[in-house]
Amino acid sequence: MERYLDAQILAVESLGATSTLQELAEAFARPMVRALGAGGQDLAVMRTVARVGIDPPQGWGRLAGKFDQARQDDALRVPTANLPGVDEQELIFRTPSRWSAS
């Protein structure tokens, strides 16, 4: 999972200041979609992630920093530029609070 989060972070970081919301969505989804399309072990990882997304098991909190980085930091640049006036908290890609380390 960490490999996919790193790929998401790199894809989003590569977006320019004038990127569109569609480009952000594509960059964010691309690593997961590629994994689904690849099949085999990559598909198995994505299926596991989908299953535990609702109720993450103990220990997944160690990935909280990566989830936060993938869904905030650079990912906020694009929607902030495209949706002026929308509160930053509304723009953050959300994951269940149970995924966080806190």
Number of C-alpha atoms within 10 A of each C-alpha: 13 10 9 18 20 16 19 25 23 15 21 25 16 13 17 12 10 11 15 15 16 10 16 22 13 15 21 21 16 16 19 20 13 13 17 17 11 11 12 10 11 17 17 13 17 18 13 12 13 12 11 12 14 12 11 17 11 9 10 13 17 12 16 18 13 17 21 18 16 24 21 18 13 16 26 18 19 22 17 16 15 14 12 9 8 12 10 13 10 8 17 17 13 12 14 10 11 16 22 17 12 7
